[in-house]
């Protein structure tokens, strides 16, 4: 498992209020991947909004 996957596992478990062990037991690999896509897109949208706000000020 890559470091970024491990970091995301801890992040997601924290956000969902569970331990990493519980997350691994209860969540399918498919759902984990979908959460990764969701948070990746969310970060992209936030970055885009920040860049747009910055460019409209300048």
mmCIF file as Biopython writes it, N, C-alpha, C and O atoms, coordinates in Angstrom:
data_model
#
loop_
_atom_site.group_PDB
_atom_site.id
_atom_site.type_symbol
_atom_site.label_atom_id
_atom_site.label_alt_id
_atom_site.label_comp_id
_atom_site.label_asym_id
_atom_site.label_entity_id
_atom_site.label_seq_id
_atom_site.pdbx_PDB_ins_code
_atom_site.Cartn_x
_atom_site.Cartn_y
_atom_site.Cartn_z
_atom_site.occupancy
_atom_site.B_iso_or_equiv
_atom_site.auth_seq_id
_atom_site.auth_asym_id
_atom_site.pdbx_PDB_model_num
ATOM 1   N N  . UNK A ? 1  ? 0.842   -1.186 0.000   1.0 0.0 1  A 1 
ATOM 2   C CA . UNK A ? 1  ? 0.000   0.000  0.000   1.0 0.0 1  A 1 
ATOM 3   C C  . UNK A ? 1  ? 0.884   1.243  0.000   1.0 0.0 1  A 1 
ATOM 4   O O  . UNK A ? 1  ? 1.852   1.331  0.755   1.0 0.0 1  A 1 
ATOM 5   N N  . UNK A ? 2  ? 0.540   2.192  -0.847  1.0 0.0 2  A 1 
ATOM 6   C CA . UNK A ? 2  ? 1.308   3.429  -0.926  1.0 0.0 2  A 1 
ATOM 7   C C  . UNK A ? 2  ? 1.058   4.283  0.308   1.0 0.0 2  A 1 
ATOM 8   O O  . UNK A ? 2  ? 0.026   4.157  0.967   1.0 0.0 2  A 1 
ATOM 9   N N  . UNK A ? 3  ? 2.019   5.154  0.614   1.0 0.0 3  A 1 
ATOM 10  C CA . UNK A ? 3  ? 1.898   6.048  1.761   1.0 0.0 3  A 1 
ATOM 11  C C  . UNK A ? 3  ? 0.656   6.914  1.649   1.0 0.0 3  A 1 
ATOM 12  O O  . UNK A ? 3  ? -0.041  7.129  2.642   1.0 0.0 3  A 1 
ATOM 13  N N  . UNK A ? 4  ? 0.368   7.419  0.444   1.0 0.0 4  A 1 
ATOM 14  C CA . UNK A ? 4  ? -0.809  8.275  0.282   1.0 0.0 4  A 1 
ATOM 15  C C  . UNK A ? 4  ? -2.090  7.500  0.566   1.0 0.0 4  A 1 
ATOM 16  O O  . UNK A ? 4  ? -3.027  8.062  1.132   1.0 0.0 4  A 1 
ATOM 17  N N  . UNK A ? 5  ? -2.157  6.224  0.189   1.0 0.0 5  A 1 
ATOM 18  C CA . UNK A ? 5  ? -3.331  5.404  0.505   1.0 0.0 5  A 1 
ATOM 19  C C  . UNK A ? 5  ? -3.463  5.215  2.008   1.0 0.0 5  A 1 
ATOM 20  O O  . UNK A ? 5  ? -4.563  5.299  2.554   1.0 0.0 5  A 1 
ATOM 21  N N  . UNK A ? 6  ? -2.356  4.963  2.671   1.0 0.0 6  A 1 
ATOM 22  C CA . UNK A ? 6  ? -2.375  4.774  4.115   1.0 0.0 6  A 1 
ATOM 23  C C  . UNK A ? 6  ? -2.810  6.059  4.814   1.0 0.0 6  A 1 
ATOM 24  O O  . UNK A ? 6  ? -3.623  6.026  5.737   1.0 0.0 6  A 1 
ATOM 25  N N  . UNK A ? 7  ? -2.265  7.189  4.369   1.0 0.0 7  A 1 
ATOM 26  C CA . UNK A ? 7  ? -2.673  8.473  4.949   1.0 0.0 7  A 1 
ATOM 27  C C  . UNK A ? 7  ? -4.163  8.704  4.737   1.0 0.0 7  A 1 
ATOM 28  O O  . UNK A ? 7  ? -4.858  9.170  5.640   1.0 0.0 7  A 1 
ATOM 29  N N  . UNK A ? 8  ? -4.655  8.378  3.538   1.0 0.0 8  A 1 
ATOM 30  C CA . UNK A ? 8  ? -6.073  8.566  3.260   1.0 0.0 8  A 1 
ATOM 31  C C  . UNK A ? 8  ? -6.921  7.629  4.107   1.0 0.0 8  A 1 
ATOM 32  O O  . UNK A ? 8  ? -8.011  8.005  4.539   1.0 0.0 8  A 1 
ATOM 33  N N  . UNK A ? 9  ? -6.438  6.418  4.351   1.0 0.0 9  A 1 
ATOM 34  C CA . UNK A ? 9  ? -7.173  5.492  5.225   1.0 0.0 9  A 1 
ATOM 35  C C  . UNK A ? 9  ? -7.366  6.103  6.607   1.0 0.0 9  A 1 
ATOM 36  O O  . UNK A ? 9  ? -8.464  6.056  7.161   1.0 0.0 9  A 1 
ATOM 37  N N  . UNK A ? 10 ? -6.310  6.670  7.158   1.0 0.0 10 A 1 
ATOM 38  C CA . UNK A ? 10 ? -6.409  7.283  8.477   1.0 0.0 10 A 1 
ATOM 39  C C  . UNK A ? 10 ? -7.315  8.512  8.442   1.0 0.0 10 A 1 
ATOM 40  O O  . UNK A ? 10 ? -8.109  8.724  9.359   1.0 0.0 10 A 1 
ATOM 41  N N  . UNK A ? 11 ? -7.200  9.314  7.395   1.0 0.0 11 A 1 
ATOM 42  C CA . UNK A ? 11 ? -8.047  10.496 7.245   1.0 0.0 11 A 1 
ATOM 43  C C  . UNK A ? 11 ? -9.518  10.086 7.177   1.0 0.0 11 A 1 
ATOM 44  O O  . UNK A ? 11 ? -10.350 10.637 7.898   1.0 0.0 11 A 1 
ATOM 45  N N  . UNK A ? 12 ? -9.838  9.124  6.316   1.0 0.0 12 A 1 
ATOM 46  C CA . UNK A ? 12 ? -11.219 8.703  6.123   1.0 0.0 12 A 1 
ATOM 47  C C  . UNK A ? 12 ? -11.783 8.063  7.388   1.0 0.0 12 A 1 
ATOM 48  O O  . UNK A ? 12 ? -12.919 8.340  7.773   1.0 0.0 12 A 1 
ATOM 49  N N  . UNK A ? 13 ? -11.001 7.220  8.025   1.0 0.0 13 A 1 
ATOM 50  C CA . UNK A ? 13 ? -11.458 6.601  9.273   1.0 0.0 13 A 1 
ATOM 51  C C  . UNK A ? 13 ? -11.781 7.678  10.300  1.0 0.0 13 A 1 
ATOM 52  O O  . UNK A ? 13 ? -12.799 7.597  10.986  1.0 0.0 13 A 1 
ATOM 53  N N  . UNK A ? 14 ? -10.932 8.673  10.407  1.0 0.0 14 A 1 
ATOM 54  C CA . UNK A ? 14 ? -11.169 9.776  11.338  1.0 0.0 14 A 1 
ATOM 55  C C  . UNK A ? 14 ? -12.455 10.516 10.982  1.0 0.0 14 A 1 
ATOM 56  O O  . UNK A ? 14 ? -13.278 10.790 11.855  1.0 0.0 14 A 1 
ATOM 57  N N  . UNK A ? 15 ? -12.628 10.837 9.705   1.0 0.0 15 A 1 
ATOM 58  C CA . UNK A ? 15 ? -13.829 11.559 9.250   1.0 0.0 15 A 1 
ATOM 59  C C  . UNK A ? 15 ? -15.101 10.758 9.508   1.0 0.0 15 A 1 
ATOM 60  O O  . UNK A ? 15 ? -16.148 11.333 9.804   1.0 0.0 15 A 1 
ATOM 61  N N  . UNK A ? 16 ? -15.015 9.432  9.398   1.0 0.0 16 A 1 
ATOM 62  C CA . UNK A ? 16 ? -16.186 8.579  9.592   1.0 0.0 16 A 1 
ATOM 63  C C  . UNK A ? 16 ? -16.358 8.137  11.046  1.0 0.0 16 A 1 
ATOM 64  O O  . UNK A ? 16 ? -17.317 7.443  11.382  1.0 0.0 16 A 1 
ATOM 65  N N  . UNK A ? 17 ? -15.424 8.544  11.901  1.0 0.0 17 A 1 
ATOM 66  C CA . UNK A ? 17 ? -15.524 8.218  13.318  1.0 0.0 17 A 1 
ATOM 67  C C  . UNK A ? 17 ? -15.307 6.744  13.625  1.0 0.0 17 A 1 
ATOM 68  O O  . UNK A ? 17 ? -15.994 6.169  14.469  1.0 0.0 17 A 1 
ATOM 69  N N  . UNK A ? 18 ? -14.348 6.137  12.933  1.0 0.0 18 A 1 
ATOM 70  C CA . UNK A ? 18 ? -14.056 4.726  13.182  1.0 0.0 18 A 1 
ATOM 71  C C  . UNK A ? 18 ? -12.550 4.502  13.170  1.0 0.0 18 A 1 
ATOM 72  O O  . UNK A ? 18 ? -11.781 5.364  12.744  1.0 0.0 18 A 1 
ATOM 73  N N  . UNK A ? 19 ? -12.149 3.342  13.639  1.0 0.0 19 A 1 
ATOM 74  C CA . UNK A ? 19 ? -10.735 2.997  13.585  1.0 0.0 19 A 1 
ATOM 75  C C  . UNK A ? 19 ? -10.387 2.531  12.175  1.0 0.0 19 A 1 
ATOM 76  O O  . UNK A ? 19 ? -11.265 2.187  11.383  1.0 0.0 19 A 1 
ATOM 77  N N  . UNK A ? 20 ? -9.101  2.526  11.882  1.0 0.0 20 A 1 
ATOM 78  C CA . UNK A ? 20 ? -8.652  2.025  10.579  1.0 0.0 20 A 1 
ATOM 79  C C  . UNK A ? 20 ? -8.993  0.540  10.464  1.0 0.0 20 A 1 
ATOM 80  O O  . UNK A ? 20 ? -9.388  0.078  9.394   1.0 0.0 20 A 1 
ATOM 81  N N  . UNK A ? 21 ? -8.844  -0.206 11.552  1.0 0.0 21 A 1 
ATOM 82  C CA . UNK A ? 21 ? -9.175  -1.638 11.525  1.0 0.0 21 A 1 
ATOM 83  C C  . UNK A ? 21 ? -10.649 -1.843 11.170  1.0 0.0 21 A 1 
ATOM 84  O O  . UNK A ? 21 ? -10.981 -2.716 10.368  1.0 0.0 21 A 1 
ATOM 85  N N  . UNK A ? 22 ? -11.513 -1.052 11.757  1.0 0.0 22 A 1 
ATOM 86  C CA . UNK A ? 22 ? -12.947 -1.171 11.449  1.0 0.0 22 A 1 
ATOM 87  C C  . UNK A ? 22 ? -13.224 -0.771 10.006  1.0 0.0 22 A 1 
ATOM 88  O O  . UNK A ? 22 ? -14.003 -1.426 9.313   1.0 0.0 22 A 1 
ATOM 89  N N  . UNK A ? 23 ? -12.588 0.299  9.558   1.0 0.0 23 A 1 
ATOM 90  C CA . UNK A ? 23 ? -12.753 0.743  8.169   1.0 0.0 23 A 1 
ATOM 91  C C  . UNK A ? 23 ? -12.374 -0.382 7.210   1.0 0.0 23 A 1 
ATOM 92  O O  . UNK A ? 23 ? -13.092 -0.659 6.249   1.0 0.0 23 A 1 
ATOM 93  N N  . UNK A ? 24 ? -11.249 -1.020 7.478   1.0 0.0 24 A 1 
ATOM 94  C CA . UNK A ? 24 ? -10.778 -2.109 6.613   1.0 0.0 24 A 1 
ATOM 95  C C  . UNK A ? 24 ? -11.729 -3.304 6.626   1.0 0.0 24 A 1 
ATOM 96  O O  . UNK A ? 24 ? -11.912 -3.970 5.607   1.0 0.0 24 A 1 
ATOM 97  N N  . UNK A ? 25 ? -12.331 -3.571 7.783   1.0 0.0 25 A 1 
ATOM 98  C CA . UNK A ? 25 ? -13.274 -4.688 7.899   1.0 0.0 25 A 1 
ATOM 99  C C  . UNK A ? 25 ? -14.590 -4.408 7.181   1.0 0.0 25 A 1 
ATOM 100 O O  . UNK A ? 25 ? -15.139 -5.279 6.506   1.0 0.0 25 A 1 
ATOM 101 N N  . UNK A ? 26 ? -15.085 -3.191 7.332   1.0 0.0 26 A 1 
ATOM 102 C CA . UNK A ? 26 ? -16.450 -2.892 6.903   1.0 0.0 26 A 1 
ATOM 103 C C  . UNK A ? 26 ? -16.571 -2.268 5.516   1.0 0.0 26 A 1 
ATOM 104 O O  . UNK A ? 26 ? -17.651 -2.292 4.927   1.0 0.0 26 A 1 
ATOM 105 N N  . UNK A ? 27 ? -15.493 -1.716 4.990   1.0 0.0 27 A 1 
ATOM 106 C CA . UNK A ? 27 ? -15.588 -1.020 3.708   1.0 0.0 27 A 1 
ATOM 107 C C  . UNK A ? 27 ? -14.951 -1.854 2.597   1.0 0.0 27 A 1 
ATOM 108 O O  . UNK A ? 27 ? -13.851 -2.385 2.750   1.0 0.0 27 A 1 
ATOM 109 N N  . UNK A ? 28 ? -15.662 -1.954 1.484   1.0 0.0 28 A 1 
ATOM 110 C CA . UNK A ? 28 ? -15.107 -2.671 0.331   1.0 0.0 28 A 1 
ATOM 111 C C  . UNK A ? 28 ? -14.029 -1.809 -0.325  1.0 0.0 28 A 1 
ATOM 112 O O  . UNK A ? 28 ? -13.981 -0.595 -0.129  1.0 0.0 28 A 1 
ATOM 113 N N  . UNK A ? 29 ? -13.177 -2.453 -1.098  1.0 0.0 29 A 1 
ATOM 114 C CA . UNK A ? 29 ? -12.149 -1.719 -1.849  1.0 0.0 29 A 1 
ATOM 115 C C  . UNK A ? 29 ? -12.801 -0.749 -2.826  1.0 0.0 29 A 1 
ATOM 116 O O  . UNK A ? 29 ? -12.291 0.350  -3.048  1.0 0.0 29 A 1 
ATOM 117 N N  . UNK A ? 30 ? -13.924 -1.150 -3.409  1.0 0.0 30 A 1 
ATOM 118 C CA . UNK A ? 30 ? -14.648 -0.289 -4.349  1.0 0.0 30 A 1 
ATOM 119 C C  . UNK A ? 30 ? -15.120 0.994  -3.662  1.0 0.0 30 A 1 
ATOM 120 O O  . UNK A ? 30 ? -14.938 2.089  -4.194  1.0 0.0 30 A 1 
ATOM 121 N N  . UNK A ? 31 ? -15.725 0.860  -2.484  1.0 0.0 31 A 1 
ATOM 122 C CA . UNK A ? 31 ? -16.204 2.040  -1.766  1.0 0.0 31 A 1 
ATOM 123 C C  . UNK A ? 31 ? -15.034 2.930  -1.354  1.0 0.0 31 A 1 
ATOM 124 O O  . UNK A ? 31 ? -15.126 4.155  -1.441  1.0 0.0 31 A 1 
ATOM 125 N N  . UNK A ? 32 ? -13.932 2.318  -0.906  1.0 0.0 32 A 1 
ATOM 126 C CA . UNK A ? 32 ? -12.750 3.091  -0.526  1.0 0.0 32 A 1 
ATOM 127 C C  . UNK A ? 32 ? -12.251 3.909  -1.710  1.0 0.0 32 A 1 
ATOM 128 O O  . UNK A ? 32 ? -11.914 5.083  -1.562  1.0 0.0 32 A 1 
ATOM 129 N N  . UNK A ? 33 ? -12.205 3.288  -2.880  1.0 0.0 33 A 1 
ATOM 130 C CA . UNK A ? 33 ? -11.767 3.988  -4.083  1.0 0.0 33 A 1 
ATOM 131 C C  . UNK A ? 33 ? -12.717 5.148  -4.404  1.0 0.0 33 A 1 
ATOM 132 O O  . UNK A ? 33 ? -12.275 6.236  -4.772  1.0 0.0 33 A 1 
ATOM 133 N N  . UNK A ? 34 ? -14.018 4.905  -4.261  1.0 0.0 34 A 1 
ATOM 134 C CA . UNK A ? 34 ? -14.997 5.947  -4.549  1.0 0.0 34 A 1 
ATOM 135 C C  . UNK A ? 34 ? -14.871 7.126  -3.590  1.0 0.0 34 A 1 
ATOM 136 O O  . UNK A ? 34 ? -15.027 8.277  -3.998  1.0 0.0 34 A 1 
ATOM 137 N N  . UNK A ? 35 ? -14.591 6.847  -2.320  1.0 0.0 35 A 1 
ATOM 138 C CA . UNK A ? 35 ? -14.337 7.929  -1.373  1.0 0.0 35 A 1 
ATOM 139 C C  . UNK A ? 35 ? -13.098 8.723  -1.795  1.0 0.0 35 A 1 
ATOM 140 O O  . UNK A ? 35 ? -13.077 9.950  -1.690  1.0 0.0 35 A 1 
ATOM 141 N N  . UNK A ? 36 ? -12.075 8.025  -2.268  1.0 0.0 36 A 1 
ATOM 142 C CA . UNK A ? 36 ? -10.867 8.703  -2.739  1.0 0.0 36 A 1 
ATOM 143 C C  . UNK A ? 36 ? -11.163 9.626  -3.903  1.0 0.0 36 A 1 
ATOM 144 O O  . UNK A ? 36 ? -10.659 10.748 -3.954  1.0 0.0 36 A 1 
ATOM 145 N N  . UNK A ? 37 ? -11.978 9.162  -4.838  1.0 0.0 37 A 1 
ATOM 146 C CA . UNK A ? 37 ? -12.377 9.994  -5.981  1.0 0.0 37 A 1 
ATOM 147 C C  . UNK A ? 37 ? -13.167 11.199 -5.487  1.0 0.0 37 A 1 
ATOM 148 O O  . UNK A ? 37 ? -12.935 12.324 -5.932  1.0 0.0 37 A 1 
ATOM 149 N N  . UNK A ? 38 ? -14.095 10.966 -4.574  1.0 0.0 38 A 1 
ATOM 150 C CA . UNK A ? 38 ? -14.917 12.057 -4.032  1.0 0.0 38 A 1 
ATOM 151 C C  . UNK A ? 38 ? -14.043 13.146 -3.404  1.0 0.0 38 A 1 
ATOM 152 O O  . UNK A ? 38 ? -14.198 14.326 -3.716  1.0 0.0 38 A 1 
ATOM 153 N N  . UNK A ? 39 ? -13.132 12.751 -2.527  1.0 0.0 39 A 1 
ATOM 154 C CA . UNK A ? 39 ? -12.288 13.744 -1.865  1.0 0.0 39 A 1 
ATOM 155 C C  . UNK A ? 39 ? -11.299 14.390 -2.832  1.0 0.0 39 A 1 
ATOM 156 O O  . UNK A ? 39 ? -10.950 15.559 -2.669  1.0 0.0 39 A 1 
ATOM 157 N N  . UNK A ? 40 ? -10.849 13.647 -3.829  1.0 0.0 40 A 1 
ATOM 158 C CA . UNK A ? 40 ? -9.978  14.229 -4.847  1.0 0.0 40 A 1 
ATOM 159 C C  . UNK A ? 40 ? -10.690 15.309 -5.635  1.0 0.0 40 A 1 
ATOM 160 O O  . UNK A ? 40 ? -10.134 16.382 -5.867  1.0 0.0 40 A 1 
ATOM 161 N N  . UNK A ? 41 ? -11.921 15.032 -6.048  1.0 0.0 41 A 1 
ATOM 162 C CA . UNK A ? 41 ? -12.721 16.019 -6.795  1.0 0.0 41 A 1 
ATOM 163 C C  . UNK A ? 41 ? -13.051 17.223 -5.918  1.0 0.0 41 A 1 
ATOM 164 O O  . UNK A ? 41 ? -13.038 18.363 -6.383  1.0 0.0 41 A 1 
ATOM 165 N N  . UNK A ? 42 ? -13.345 16.961 -4.661  1.0 0.0 42 A 1 
ATOM 166 C CA . UNK A ? 42 ? -13.659 18.050 -3.730  1.0 0.0 42 A 1 
ATOM 167 C C  . UNK A ? 42 ? -12.458 18.987 -3.593  1.0 0.0 42 A 1 
ATOM 168 O O  . UNK A ? 42 ? -12.618 20.208 -3.587  1.0 0.0 42 A 1 
ATOM 169 N N  . UNK A ? 43 ? -11.271 18.422 -3.484  1.0 0.0 43 A 1 
ATOM 170 C CA . UNK A ? 43 ? -10.054 19.230 -3.381  1.0 0.0 43 A 1 
ATOM 171 C C  . UNK A ? 43 ? -9.814  20.022 -4.662  1.0 0.0 43 A 1 
ATOM 172 O O  . UNK A ? 43 ? -9.404  21.181 -4.607  1.0 0.0 43 A 1 
ATOM 173 N N  . UNK A ? 44 ? -10.068 19.405 -5.814  1.0 0.0 44 A 1 
ATOM 174 C CA . UNK A ? 44 ? -9.909  20.111 -7.093  1.0 0.0 44 A 1 
ATOM 175 C C  . UNK A ? 44 ? -10.864 21.293 -7.185  1.0 0.0 44 A 1 
ATOM 176 O O  . UNK A ? 44 ? -10.467 22.377 -7.614  1.0 0.0 44 A 1 
ATOM 177 N N  . UNK A ? 45 ? -12.108 21.097 -6.790  1.0 0.0 45 A 1 
ATOM 178 C CA . UNK A ? 45 ? -13.103 22.174 -6.842  1.0 0.0 45 A 1 
ATOM 179 C C  . UNK A ? 45 ? -12.713 23.320 -5.916  1.0 0.0 45 A 1 
ATOM 180 O O  . UNK A ? 45 ? -12.869 24.488 -6.273  1.0 0.0 45 A 1 
ATOM 181 N N  . UNK A ? 46 ? -12.205 22.991 -4.729  1.0 0.0 46 A 1 
ATOM 182 C CA . UNK A ? 46 ? -11.778 24.023 -3.788  1.0 0.0 46 A 1 
ATOM 183 C C  . UNK A ? 46 ? -10.598 24.806 -4.350  1.0 0.0 46 A 1 
ATOM 184 O O  . UNK A ? 46 ? -10.548 26.031 -4.236  1.0 0.0 46 A 1 
ATOM 185 N N  . UNK A ? 47 ? -9.654  24.103 -4.953  1.0 0.0 47 A 1 
ATOM 186 C CA . UNK A ? 47 ? -8.490  24.764 -5.533  1.0 0.0 47 A 1 
ATOM 187 C C  . UNK A ? 47 ? -8.903  25.665 -6.691  1.0 0.0 47 A 1 
ATOM 188 O O  . UNK A ? 47 ? -8.402  26.783 -6.813  1.0 0.0 47 A 1 
ATOM 189 N N  . UNK A ? 48 ? -9.801  25.198 -7.534  1.0 0.0 48 A 1 
ATOM 190 C CA . UNK A ? 48 ? -10.288 25.994 -8.654  1.0 0.0 48 A 1 
ATOM 191 C C  . UNK A ? 48 ? -11.004 27.247 -8.160  1.0 0.0 48 A 1 
ATOM 192 O O  . UNK A ? 48 ? -10.788 28.331 -8.702  1.0 0.0 48 A 1 
ATOM 193 N N  . UNK A ? 49 ? -11.841 27.119 -7.154  1.0 0.0 49 A 1 
ATOM 194 C CA . UNK A ? 49 ? -12.546 28.270 -6.592  1.0 0.0 49 A 1 
ATOM 195 C C  . UNK A ? 49 ? -11.557 29.277 -6.017  1.0 0.0 49 A 1 
ATOM 196 O O  . UNK A ? 49 ? -11.743 30.485 -6.161  1.0 0.0 49 A 1 
ATOM 197 N N  . UNK A ? 50 ? -10.508 28.783 -5.366  1.0 0.0 50 A 1 
ATOM 198 C CA . UNK A ? 50 ? -9.491  29.661 -4.802  1.0 0.0 50 A 1 
ATOM 199 C C  . UNK A ? 50 ? -8.755  30.413 -5.908  1.0 0.0 50 A 1 
ATOM 200 O O  . UNK A ? 50 ? -8.520  31.616 -5.791  1.0 0.0 50 A 1 
ATOM 201 N N  . UNK A ? 51 ? -8.392  29.714 -6.973  1.0 0.0 51 A 1 
ATOM 202 C CA . UNK A ? 51 ? -7.696  30.352 -8.091  1.0 0.0 51 A 1 
ATOM 203 C C  . UNK A ? 51 ? -8.586  31.379 -8.783  1.0 0.0 51 A 1 
ATOM 204 O O  . UNK A ? 51 ? -8.111  32.442 -9.180  1.0 0.0 51 A 1 
ATOM 205 N N  . UNK A ? 52 ? -9.869  31.071 -8.929  1.0 0.0 52 A 1 
ATOM 206 C CA . UNK A ? 52 ? -10.799 32.009 -9.552  1.0 0.0 52 A 1 
ATOM 207 C C  . UNK A ? 52 ? -10.971 33.253 -8.692  1.0 0.0 52 A 1 
ATOM 208 O O  . UNK A ? 52 ? -11.023 34.365 -9.217  1.0 0.0 52 A 1 
ATOM 209 N N  . UNK A ? 53 ? -11.061 33.079 -7.389  1.0 0.0 53 A 1 
ATOM 210 C CA . UNK A ? 53 ? -11.192 34.219 -6.484  1.0 0.0 53 A 1 
ATOM 211 C C  . UNK A ? 53 ? -9.935  35.079 -6.534  1.0 0.0 53 A 1 
ATOM 212 O O  . UNK A ? 53 ? -10.009 36.308 -6.525  1.0 0.0 53 A 1 
ATOM 213 N N  . UNK A ? 54 ? -8.795  34.425 -6.586  1.0 0.0 54 A 1 
ATOM 214 C CA . UNK A ? 54 ? -7.517  35.134 -6.645  1.0 0.0 54 A 1 
ATOM 215 C C  . UNK A ? 54 ? -7.404  35.935 -7.941  1.0 0.0 54 A 1 
ATOM 216 O O  . UNK A ? 54 ? -6.957  37.082 -7.920  1.0 0.0 54 A 1 
ATOM 217 N N  . UNK A ? 55 ? -7.800  35.347 -9.063  1.0 0.0 55 A 1 
ATOM 218 C CA . UNK A ? 55 ? -7.677  36.035 -10.349 1.0 0.0 55 A 1 
ATOM 219 C C  . UNK A ? 55 ? -8.689  37.168 -10.485 1.0 0.0 55 A 1 
ATOM 220 O O  . UNK A ? 55 ? -8.427  38.136 -11.199 1.0 0.0 55 A 1 
ATOM 221 N N  . UNK A ? 56 ? -9.824  37.073 -9.826  1.0 0.0 56 A 1 
ATOM 222 C CA . UNK A ? 56 ? -10.813 38.155 -9.914  1.0 0.0 56 A 1 
ATOM 223 C C  . UNK A ? 56 ? -10.402 39.351 -9.058  1.0 0.0 56 A 1 
ATOM 224 O O  . UNK A ? 56 ? -10.867 40.466 -9.292  1.0 0.0 56 A 1 
ATOM 225 N N  . UNK A ? 57 ? -9.539  39.132 -8.074  1.0 0.0 57 A 1 
ATOM 226 C CA . UNK A ? 57 ? -9.033  40.234 -7.247  1.0 0.0 57 A 1 
ATOM 227 C C  . UNK A ? 57 ? -7.904  40.983 -7.938  1.0 0.0 57 A 1 
ATOM 228 O O  . UNK A ? 57 ? -7.707  42.178 -7.716  1.0 0.0 57 A 1 
ATOM 229 N N  . UNK A ? 58 ? -7.169  40.270 -8.777  1.0 0.0 58 A 1 
ATOM 230 C CA . UNK A ? 58 ? -5.959  40.839 -9.363  1.0 0.0 58 A 1 
ATOM 231 C C  . UNK A ? 58 ? -6.203  41.403 -10.682 1.0 0.0 58 A 1 
ATOM 232 O O  . UNK A ? 58 ? -5.281  41.923 -11.311 1.0 0.0 58 A 1 
#
